[in-house]
Amino acid sequence: MSKSKATNIVRLDWLSNRTPSGRRSATKARKLAQYFALGRGREKEQEQRSPRGQWLDQAGRSCSHAEVLQWVRQQGMSHEVTYQFILSVKETQLTDEAFNRAMVAGGPLFSEWRLIQHDDTRYPHAHALAFGNQPVQIKSEAFQSWWQAVRQALEREQANAREMQQEAALEQARAAALQQGAGLEHEDAAGKQPRSNQIQQESDGPQLPGDRVQHGAGREQEAQQLEQLEAEKAEPALEYTPAQSWGMEL
């Protein structure tokens, strides 16, 4: 499977909260938080923008950008390492709560973080920040367990989101069909076309046999679309395995 067919991505990187001389510093972590929330540019330019998303903590509570900056400074000064994560799912719109639930599914390896979602790119994704005192060994059993759990949680969130999208499309098709059916019943009961249709017909000229055929074809197409949505909804959800998705290359 090529990377272009990846269904989700879970990546981790880290940086040191120490200067070359060994002094504690949260500057790099603060710049990361600024970029995640406000995009690229100088700080004065960033401060003129609205946040690109809503910060959430590990419990799913909303946090202001100012609160996150304060937390980043405290954590950066007391921990040696800043961890940065990116989570992404292709071809599906996930909420920030869904991304946060995927992080929670990873377990206690990272017990506290701040997460923000971006939907201003081709594939919606989320960034998260956490802190610790040593780099993570990505081939360790602990990290592998966390990584697989988060990826599988993303697959579940993706499947749930797709099901909700299908249900919404199905309801929309049903509403359109009911509305059209009600209009036809009204025409039959009145024994004539509504005045709006008469006006349109008078302006367009007499209705030809082909027009009636085209109208019937449109109703048949809507019925087929409704049947297709019903069939898709009835299909069992695809069960994903790690081999069917992509994340960080190890």
JODANOR-V269384 format. One record per residue. PHI is phi in degrees with one decimal (999 if undefined). D_LAST is the distance of its C-alpha to the last C-alpha in Angstrom with 2 decimals. Layout:
phi=PHI d_last=D_LAST
phi=PHI d_last=D_LAST
This chain:
phi=999 d_last=15.72
phi=-80.6 d_last=15.46
phi=-63.1 d_last=13.85
phi=-64.0 d_last=17.51
phi=-99.4 d_last=17.89
phi=-60.3 d_last=15.23
phi=-97.3 d_last=17.09
phi=-152.4 d_last=15.27
phi=-134.8 d_last=12.80
phi=-132.7 d_last=11.75
phi=-128.0 d_last=10.52
phi=-132.7 d_last=11.37
phi=-139.9 d_last=12.81
phi=-147.9 d_last=15.68
phi=-142.0 d_last=18.83
phi=-84.2 d_last=21.57
phi=-96.7 d_last=24.87
phi=-129.5 d_last=26.81
phi=-77.5 d_last=28.76
phi=-55.2 d_last=28.77
phi=-86.5 d_last=31.82
phi=95.0 d_last=30.14
phi=-78.0 d_last=32.01
phi=-68.7 d_last=30.57
phi=-156.1 d_last=29.90
phi=-109.5 d_last=28.68
phi=-62.3 d_last=29.29
phi=-64.4 d_last=25.74
phi=-65.1 d_last=24.98
phi=-64.8 d_last=28.28
phi=-63.6 d_last=27.57
phi=-62.3 d_last=24.33
phi=-61.7 d_last=26.42
phi=-61.6 d_last=29.09
phi=-65.4 d_last=26.84
phi=-58.6 d_last=25.28
phi=-87.9 d_last=28.82
phi=-123.9 d_last=30.94
phi=85.6 d_last=28.99
phi=-76.8 d_last=29.25
phi=124.2 d_last=32.42
phi=-71.5 d_last=34.60
phi=-60.1 d_last=35.31
phi=-64.5 d_last=38.81
phi=-68.3 d_last=37.55
phi=-61.9 d_last=34.94
phi=-66.5 d_last=37.67
phi=-86.8 d_last=39.68
phi=-101.8 d_last=37.11
phi=-85.1 d_last=36.55
phi=-57.5 d_last=33.17
phi=-79.0 d_last=30.76
phi=-171.4 d_last=30.16
phi=-109.1 d_last=31.00
phi=-71.1 d_last=29.22
phi=-126.2 d_last=28.57
phi=-94.8 d_last=27.92
phi=-64.6 d_last=26.08
phi=-93.5 d_last=29.33
phi=84.7 d_last=29.61
phi=-80.5 d_last=32.51
phi=-73.7 d_last=33.20
phi=-129.9 d_last=33.21
phi=-75.0 d_last=34.97
phi=-63.1 d_last=33.28
phi=-62.7 d_last=35.65
phi=-65.0 d_last=34.62
phi=-66.7 d_last=30.92
phi=-61.8 d_last=31.78
phi=-64.2 d_last=33.81
phi=-63.6 d_last=31.05
phi=-61.8 d_last=28.52
phi=-64.3 d_last=31.10
phi=-63.4 d_last=31.78
phi=-69.0 d_last=28.18
phi=-64.7 d_last=27.26
phi=-76.5 d_last=30.25
phi=-106.3 d_last=29.60
phi=-125.8 d_last=25.83
phi=-81.7 d_last=23.97
phi=-130.9 d_last=20.79
phi=-105.7 d_last=20.42
phi=-99.6 d_last=17.33
phi=-123.3 d_last=17.08
phi=-119.4 d_last=15.52
phi=-134.0 d_last=15.82
phi=-123.2 d_last=16.35
phi=-147.9 d_last=17.65
phi=-128.9 d_last=19.18
phi=-82.4 d_last=20.65
phi=61.3 d_last=24.31
phi=-145.6 d_last=25.23
phi=-90.1 d_last=26.93
phi=-105.8 d_last=25.75
phi=-82.7 d_last=27.73
phi=-64.7 d_last=26.65
phi=-64.0 d_last=27.58
phi=-66.2 d_last=25.22
phi=-62.3 d_last=22.21
phi=-66.4 d_last=23.53
phi=-62.4 d_last=23.91
phi=-64.8 d_last=20.24
phi=-63.1 d_last=19.47
phi=-61.2 d_last=22.18
phi=-63.6 d_last=20.70
phi=-70.0 d_last=17.76
phi=94.5 d_last=20.34
phi=-84.9 d_last=21.45
phi=-58.4 d_last=18.32
phi=-121.0 d_last=19.46
phi=-91.9 d_last=23.15
phi=-144.0 d_last=24.50
phi=-158.5 d_last=23.49
phi=-129.4 d_last=25.12
phi=-126.1 d_last=23.90
phi=-139.3 d_last=25.39
phi=-98.4 d_last=25.08
phi=-119.7 d_last=25.70
phi=-124.5 d_last=27.33
phi=-100.1 d_last=28.53
phi=-125.0 d_last=25.79
phi=-58.8 d_last=25.27
phi=-114.8 d_last=22.71
phi=-55.7 d_last=23.60
phi=-151.7 d_last=20.97
phi=-134.1 d_last=21.08
phi=-110.8 d_last=20.22
phi=-140.9 d_last=20.39
phi=-123.5 d_last=21.12
phi=-144.0 d_last=21.01
phi=-137.2 d_last=21.87
phi=-162.9 d_last=21.34
phi=-116.5 d_last=22.13
phi=-157.0 d_last=18.93
phi=-59.5 d_last=15.41
phi=-86.7 d_last=12.84
phi=-85.2 d_last=10.55
phi=-68.6 d_last=7.32
phi=-93.8 d_last=7.07
phi=-71.2 d_last=10.71
phi=-62.5 d_last=12.55
phi=-63.7 d_last=14.12
phi=-70.0 d_last=11.27
phi=-59.6 d_last=9.74
phi=-63.2 d_last=13.37
phi=-61.9 d_last=13.92
phi=-60.9 d_last=11.09
phi=-64.7 d_last=12.26
phi=-65.0 d_last=15.81
phi=-67.6 d_last=15.67
phi=-63.7 d_last=14.31
phi=-65.6 d_last=16.99
phi=-65.6 d_last=19.51
phi=-62.8 d_last=18.93
phi=-62.7 d_last=19.62
phi=-65.7 d_last=22.78
phi=-63.2 d_last=23.87
phi=-63.8 d_last=23.45
phi=-63.6 d_last=25.55
phi=-64.6 d_last=28.15
phi=-65.3 d_last=28.47
phi=-64.8 d_last=29.03
phi=-63.2 d_last=31.63
phi=-65.0 d_last=33.43
phi=-65.1 d_last=33.52
phi=-65.3 d_last=35.01
phi=-64.0 d_last=37.56
phi=-64.4 d_last=38.56
phi=-65.0 d_last=39.09
phi=-65.2 d_last=41.06
phi=-63.7 d_last=43.28
phi=-65.0 d_last=43.90
phi=-65.6 d_last=44.96
phi=-63.5 d_last=47.19
phi=-62.7 d_last=48.83
phi=-65.0 d_last=49.53
phi=-66.1 d_last=51.03
phi=-65.4 d_last=53.21
phi=-64.5 d_last=54.38
phi=-67.0 d_last=55.34
phi=-63.2 d_last=57.08
phi=-64.0 d_last=59.04
phi=-65.6 d_last=60.17
phi=-67.4 d_last=61.44
phi=-63.6 d_last=63.31
phi=-65.2 d_last=64.94
phi=-63.9 d_last=66.14
phi=-64.3 d_last=67.60
phi=-67.8 d_last=69.37
phi=-79.2 d_last=70.85
phi=74.8 d_last=71.98
phi=-158.8 d_last=70.91
phi=-76.4 d_last=68.00
phi=-58.5 d_last=67.17
phi=-56.0 d_last=69.03
phi=-61.8 d_last=65.82
phi=-69.0 d_last=65.27
phi=-63.5 d_last=68.94
phi=-61.5 d_last=68.73
phi=-63.4 d_last=65.62
phi=-69.1 d_last=67.34
phi=-64.7 d_last=70.51
phi=-76.8 d_last=68.65
phi=-90.0 d_last=66.61
phi=104.0 d_last=69.49
phi=-66.2 d_last=70.10
phi=-76.2 d_last=67.22
phi=-95.0 d_last=66.81
phi=-55.5 d_last=65.87
phi=-62.4 d_last=62.57
phi=-64.9 d_last=61.69
phi=-66.0 d_last=62.13
phi=-64.1 d_last=59.91
phi=-64.8 d_last=57.17
phi=-62.4 d_last=57.43
phi=-65.8 d_last=57.11
phi=-65.0 d_last=54.08
phi=-64.4 d_last=52.39
phi=-65.5 d_last=53.04
phi=-66.6 d_last=51.74
phi=-65.0 d_last=48.50
phi=-62.9 d_last=48.00
phi=-63.7 d_last=48.66
phi=-65.0 d_last=46.06
phi=-62.0 d_last=43.47
phi=-62.8 d_last=44.34
phi=-63.2 d_last=44.00
phi=-64.4 d_last=40.57
phi=-64.3 d_last=39.33
phi=-61.3 d_last=40.86
phi=-66.2 d_last=39.08
phi=-63.3 d_last=35.64
phi=-66.2 d_last=36.27
phi=-78.3 d_last=37.31
phi=-67.6 d_last=34.19
phi=-66.7 d_last=31.84
phi=-64.5 d_last=28.59
phi=-69.3 d_last=25.60
phi=-90.6 d_last=23.40
phi=-90.4 d_last=19.74
phi=-124.7 d_last=17.06
phi=-53.4 d_last=13.26
phi=-70.1 d_last=13.50
phi=-97.8 d_last=15.79
phi=-135.2 d_last=13.79
phi=-124.8 d_last=10.86
phi=-148.8 d_last=9.07
phi=-69.5 d_last=6.23
phi=-79.3 d_last=3.78
phi=-108.7 d_last=0.00
